[in-house]
Each structure stands twice: as C-alpha cells, then as structure tokens.
Amino acid sequence: MEPASVERLRVLFQSDDYIVVDKHWDIRIDSKMWYEKNTVQAQLRHRFPHLADPNTYYGFRFCHQLDFSTSGALCVALNKAAAGLAYRCFKERTVTKAYLALVRGLVEEEIQNLDFSIGKNTSEGKTHMMCVEGTDGCENSKPCQTALTVLEYGLYDGEPVTKVLLQPFTGRTHQLRVHCSAIGHPIVGDFTYSSGTDDGPFRMMLHAHLLHIPLDPKPMLVCAGDPFLPSVDPNWLPQHSLRPLKATVDALLYHRMDEQRQGKERERDRARQKEENRVNKSRKEESEEQTKQCKEWLREWVGVS
C-alpha cells in the first residue's frame, strides 16, 4: 500500500534477455510528459542504467502493456532479438496470462466465459473509454474473450465482493475492466468503468498474477504473488473460499499447455500430410510422364518396324 517511487522496484525474474518486474499499482509504464518522472522506465534506468538501450526512445523494450492502475508481472526485453521473440508469442496468442481481481457484488456463476466484442467509445466525454458492442457510440468493435473463475466471496469495506481469476484470451484495451463491468460486477476501485462512483479504495483491484511466455528453447513462467490478502489490505475480509488460487492456476496452466501441445501435434500432422500429398503428387506426375514417354517410344518402335 506504499506509494510508488523511482527507487522502489521489485524484480521477479532476470536473465540476459529479459527482466520481469512487479509493476506498482500507481505508476505508468512510460511517459513523454516532462513532468511525469515516476514511471517503470525511470525505475529501470535507476536500477539498471547499464542495461538501457540508447537506440530506443524509452531505453527499454516493453513486451506488453499494463494499465496505469493495474499492478503485477510486466515483461521487459533487453535487446531487439529478445523483444522480437516475445512479440511473436504475444501476436500468436500463445502467451498465458492470469489476473486477480476483486469485483463488486457476488458473482453467482462460478466459472464462465465472457464473450463481448469491445470497441472504442465515441460518445462525448467518454472517448478515453472502451465499450461493448451495442453500446451507444461504440465503434470498430472486435471479438474479445475472457475466462472468469470465482475464488472467494467476502467483503471489502463491508460491501460484498468476489475475488476472481481472469484469463484473457485476447488483448484488447481495458478488456478485463470492460468485461467485468458488462456482467454487472465492475472491478473494485475502477472509477472509469463504474460511472465515476467507485472512488473509495486506494487503488483499482486488478493484478497481473501470472505470466507464461513459451519462448524457445526455455519458456518463461513468472508469478507476481497475491496482493488481495487481509495481511496486505485489511479492508478485504474473505468469508467463503470456493477454490485455492495455486491449484486453480496450476489447472489453468496444465489445460493451456495441453491445448498448445495438441495444437503443435495438429500442425505437425498437417505438415506431414501436406508433404505426403506433395510427394504423392510428384510421384503421380512422374508416373504419368513415364507412361507418356513409354507410349511415345512404343509408337516410334512400331513406326520403325
């Protein structure tokens, strides 16, 4: 609950190619505003001045984004090649991400898939927001999917809330915030998507808990812990636990890895079938050519006779 500062940076993982930090809930990743000194970029420059790349605008290559008010695992590439490898994983949607959130109210359906297309809100005074398809002023909406799993029910400042695990399958702007709001359970502390009513908590309760990037040859798996515990925030009072976080995340990862394994097997099968078809076609064409030549030789032989 301490405020962010340039000196306070928690590193979760570090290698020759990547650094993963636990982003604070009250700090931007980067900023072009001269007056905004407190950013993750500034924290990295302060802690790792020798790793900053002068060929980049910010000094460090951020592999993905987290909202200003979202905390948790944020991956930074330390060179162009590493950035390219990570970017490819994000682009191909092979990265597994899981977020923890406290949402308003009691979510009755314990496991559900949120499938709402999201677009830009063009309504006056709301152009900084996204919205679900069908909302007045919603433009250029795109498909968007999130898996929601209920972990616990409890109270926050005496009000009923639900602790959930959110797994985004797409990467739209404000996706998790918009999806939770769309089902009537906005994230605690989300001033923007609660129509400006949820301004009591000290932060928005959304945290990037898990990040798995299937890099070759060694995948990256990083966990940013759980900030939504009574020992961290006494305003949160769990009352009824449905499923433990670790077991839920382990099952999510197992299912995701199994999906990717099956996907790779299907790709290999398609490649093998394609090669077999190519070989068979080549053999057929070769056989047809040989037959044609034999017929020509036969006609020439008969003619000579």
Solvent accessible surface area in square Angstrom, and as a share of the most:
residue,aa,sasa,rsa
1,M,114,0.51
2,E,106,0.47
3,P,94,0.59
4,A,14,0.11
5,S,30,0.20
6,V,38,0.22
7,E,117,0.52
8,R,118,0.43
9,L,13,0.07
10,R,138,0.50
11,V,44,0.26
12,L,42,0.21
13,F,70,0.29
14,Q,93,0.41
15,S,46,0.30
16,D,134,0.69
17,D,59,0.30
18,Y,13,0.05
19,I,0,0.00
20,V,0,0.00
21,V,0,0.00
22,D,26,0.13
23,K,2,0.01
24,H,36,0.16
25,W,41,0.14
26,D,55,0.28
27,I,2,0.01
28,R,102,0.37
29,I,10,0.05
30,D,34,0.18
31,S,25,0.16
32,K,147,0.62
33,M,108,0.48
34,W,205,0.72
35,Y,130,0.49
36,E,48,0.21
37,K,139,0.59
38,N,50,0.26
39,T,3,0.02
40,V,0,0.00
41,Q,30,0.14
42,A,25,0.19
43,Q,3,0.01
44,L,0,0.00
45,R,100,0.37
46,H,105,0.47
47,R,103,0.38
48,F,17,0.07
49,P,90,0.56
50,H,138,0.62
51,L,49,0.25
52,A,21,0.17
53,D,29,0.15
54,P,124,0.78
55,N,133,0.68
56,T,31,0.18
57,Y,155,0.59
58,Y,46,0.18
59,G,1,0.01
60,F,8,0.03
61,R,51,0.19
62,F,31,0.13
63,C,20,0.12
64,H,23,0.10
65,Q,123,0.55
66,L,13,0.07
67,D,42,0.22
68,F,81,0.34
69,S,25,0.16
70,T,2,0.01
71,S,6,0.04
72,G,0,0.00
73,A,1,0.01
74,L,0,0.00
75,C,0,0.00
76,V,0,0.00
77,A,1,0.01
78,L,27,0.13
79,N,49,0.25
80,K,157,0.67
81,A,75,0.58
82,A,2,0.02
83,A,20,0.16
84,G,40,0.39
85,L,96,0.48
86,A,0,0.00
87,Y,136,0.52
88,R,152,0.55
89,C,15,0.09
90,F,38,0.16
91,K,147,0.62
92,E,95,0.43
93,R,124,0.45
94,T,40,0.23
95,V,13,0.08
96,T,2,0.01
97,K,35,0.15
98,A,0,0.00
99,Y,19,0.07
100,L,0,0.00
101,A,0,0.00
102,L,1,0.01
103,V,1,0.00
104,R,58,0.21
105,G,22,0.21
106,L,93,0.46
107,V,2,0.01
108,E,158,0.71
109,E,103,0.46
110,E,71,0.32
111,I,114,0.58
112,Q,29,0.13
113,N,118,0.61
114,L,4,0.02
115,D,98,0.51
116,F,68,0.29
117,S,26,0.17
118,I,3,0.02
119,G,1,0.01
120,K,90,0.38
121,N,6,0.03
122,T,61,0.35
123,S,33,0.22
124,E,176,0.79
125,G,63,0.60
126,K,97,0.41
127,T,77,0.45
128,H,113,0.51
129,M,28,0.12
130,M,30,0.14
131,C,8,0.05
132,V,34,0.20
133,E,114,0.51
134,G,75,0.73
135,T,57,0.33
136,D,123,0.64
137,G,33,0.31
138,C,29,0.17
139,E,100,0.45
140,N,120,0.62
141,S,37,0.24
142,K,91,0.39
143,P,85,0.53
144,C,0,0.00
145,Q,56,0.25
146,T,0,0.00
147,A,20,0.15
148,L,1,0.00
149,T,22,0.13
150,V,0,0.00
151,L,3,0.02
152,E,31,0.14
153,Y,40,0.15
154,G,2,0.02
155,L,48,0.24
156,Y,2,0.01
157,D,93,0.48
158,G,53,0.51
159,E,96,0.43
160,P,60,0.38
161,V,0,0.00
162,T,0,0.00
163,K,7,0.03
164,V,0,0.00
165,L,4,0.02
166,L,0,0.00
167,Q,17,0.08
168,P,15,0.09
169,F,77,0.32
170,T,6,0.04
171,G,65,0.63
172,R,65,0.24
173,T,78,0.45
174,H,38,0.17
175,Q,8,0.03
176,L,12,0.06
177,R,20,0.07
178,V,6,0.04
179,H,0,0.00
180,C,1,0.00
181,S,37,0.24
182,A,43,0.33
183,I,44,0.23
184,G,54,0.51
185,H,34,0.15
186,P,27,0.17
187,I,0,0.00
188,V,0,0.00
189,G,13,0.13
190,D,1,0.01
191,F,115,0.48
192,T,34,0.20
193,Y,19,0.07
194,S,15,0.10
195,S,107,0.69
196,G,27,0.26
197,T,103,0.60
198,D,12,0.06
199,D,102,0.53
200,G,65,0.63
201,P,23,0.14
202,F,71,0.30
203,R,19,0.07
204,M,5,0.02
205,M,1,0.01
206,L,6,0.03
207,H,5,0.02
208,A,5,0.04
209,H,9,0.04
210,L,8,0.04
211,L,2,0.01
212,H,14,0.06
213,I,0,0.00
214,P,33,0.21
215,L,18,0.09
216,D,126,0.65
217,P,128,0.81
218,K,163,0.69
219,P,70,0.44
220,M,6,0.03
221,L,100,0.50
222,V,9,0.05
223,C,68,0.41
224,A,3,0.02
225,G,29,0.28
226,D,29,0.15
227,P,29,0.18
228,F,4,0.02
229,L,72,0.36
230,P,61,0.38
231,S,105,0.68
232,V,65,0.37
233,D,7,0.03
234,P,102,0.64
235,N,56,0.29
236,W,2,0.01
237,L,97,0.48
238,P,41,0.25
239,Q,119,0.53
240,H,106,0.47
241,S,69,0.45
242,L,46,0.23
243,R,56,0.20
244,P,88,0.55
245,L,37,0.19
246,K,152,0.64
247,A,57,0.44
248,T,20,0.12
249,V,10,0.05
250,D,65,0.34
251,A,62,0.48
252,L,26,0.13
253,L,22,0.11
254,Y,164,0.63
255,H,112,0.50
256,R,34,0.12
257,M,63,0.28
258,D,35,0.18
259,E,75,0.34
260,Q,32,0.14
261,R,117,0.43
262,Q,72,0.32
263,G,18,0.17
264,K,118,0.50
265,E,66,0.29
266,R,125,0.46
267,E,103,0.46
268,R,132,0.48
269,D,69,0.36
270,R,147,0.54
271,A,61,0.47
272,R,129,0.47
273,Q,94,0.42
274,K,153,0.65
275,E,80,0.36
276,E,82,0.37
277,N,77,0.40
278,R,138,0.51
279,V,42,0.24
280,N,84,0.43
281,K,130,0.55
282,S,51,0.33
283,R,157,0.57
284,K,130,0.55
285,E,90,0.40
286,E,97,0.44
287,S,58,0.38
288,E,95,0.42
289,E,86,0.39
290,Q,95,0.42
291,T,67,0.39
292,K,115,0.49
293,Q,68,0.30
294,C,72,0.43
295,K,114,0.48
296,E,64,0.29
297,W,151,0.53
298,L,108,0.54
299,R,152,0.55
300,E,111,0.50
301,W,169,0.59
302,V,89,0.51
303,G,66,0.63
304,V,129,0.74
305,S,107,0.69
